């Protein structure tokens, strides 16, 4: 979903498009918005309650929720799985995403969606990469 367009973003993505989710919710984008150099520094800033870091994390969650809401409305899943290192380093983003997703969905409808971090080990990541490579090469 990294290259789905976030309406409030006008940043140029490395893919050539403008406004991709990657430009506002990837680790480099969140770190830049928080004014830190890397994920460890971001996690430390968030843990210390730094307002800038928390704001950057919240904005990333809101952007992911904006993009994810369309998928939720189409497929009605019971769970949204958040991949990557960010939810493990900064678990608050999972709660932020859950709250932001509720704001994006139809009010009054009892959405009972779990938002959880992905649990993958090195073997799972390698298998996913191999499957993706096979899928893209069949084009």
KANOR-V557221 format. One line per field, one symbol per residue. ss: DSSP state (H for helix, E for strand, - for the rest). burial: + if it has 16 or more other C-alpha atoms within 10 Angstrom, else -. Layout:
ss->???
burial->???
This chain:
ss->----E------E-----E-E-HHHH-HHHHHHHH----HHHHHHHHH---HHHHHHHHHHHHHHHHHHHHHHHHH---EEEE---HHHH--HHHHHHHHHHHHH---------EEEE----HHHHHHHHHHHHHHHH--
burial->--++++-----------+++++++++++++++++-+--+-+++-++-----+++-++++++++++++++--+-------+-+---+++++++++++++++++-++---------+++----------------------
